[in-house]
Amino acid sequence: MDLLIPFGDITERKMFGGLGIFEAGGMFALISGDHLYFKVDDSNRPQYEAMGSAKFGNIPYYRVPLDVLDDQPRLHRLVEESVALARAARQQKR
């Protein structure tokens, strides 16, 4: 969670047996066990697959590789992409 604080109004809520991570009310990430997962769609899924990331169940979230957690510029780019997807999904629901 400390890595995500710079990205705005970050909150968490228990769900999926872990924690849902939200930015301004839109879920963009989740933590399950020791793993962090980010929201994906067709636009960013290939990069997660290229990193060998595993999908979380039947929802569109992929595991963030450990080496990305140590690479802040790369992590920030992935967070920004996932936050944008969460915002877009929230807008579509409205």
N, C-alpha and C positions, 0 to 999 in steps of 0.2 A: 504493500500500500504506500509506503514511503516514496517509492519510485514514481508513483502516479500523482502525488499531491500537486506538482507544478502545473497540472493540466486543468485547473479550474475547480469547479464545484463538484468534487469527487465524494461520493457517498457509497456505502455498502449496505447490502441486505442479504440475509440468509436465504439461499435458494439452491436447488439442484444438489443438495447435500454439501454445499460449499457456500461461497459468498458471491453474490452478483455485485459487480462494480459499475457504478453509474456516474455519468457526467451530466449535470443539469437535468436529471431525470431519465436519461436514456442509457440503457445497459450496453456497454461496449466491451466489457471483460468479465471474466469470472475466475475465481480461485477455487480449485478442487484439490484437496490433499496438499501436496507441495508444488502444484503446477498452476501456472498462470495461462489463461486462454484469452485470445482476442477475437472479436467479431470479424467475420469475413463474408465476402460475397464473390461473385465472379471476377471482380476487378482485382482483388488481392489474394484470392485463394492460391493461384499458381506459385506465388512466392513462398507461401507457407509449405506447400507440397514440395517445393525445391529444397527447402530447409529440412525436410524429413519430419515435419510436424505431424502430430496425431490429432485427429478430429475428436471433439468432445461429444460423444453420443450422437444423437440425431438432430442436434441444433448446430447452427453455422458458426462454431467457435473452434479455433485451432490453437494448440499448445505453442507457447512462446519458448523457443529453445534457450537453454541456460546461457549460452554465449551471448545472446542478444541482451540479456539482463545486465551484462557487464559493458555493453557498448551503448552509451547513452544516446548518441545521435541516431543510431539505428532504432533503438527502443522508442525514442520520441517520434520518429517517423511512423512506426507501426501503431503507436497510440493515436496519433493524429488521424491516421486512416480509419481506425476502428471507431473513434469518436465521430468522425464524419459520417460513417455508415449508420451509427446509432441515431444521429440527428436526422438523417434522411429518412430512416424507418419511422421515426416519431412524426415527421412531417407528413408522410404518406398516410398514417393512421388518422390524422386530423382531417 
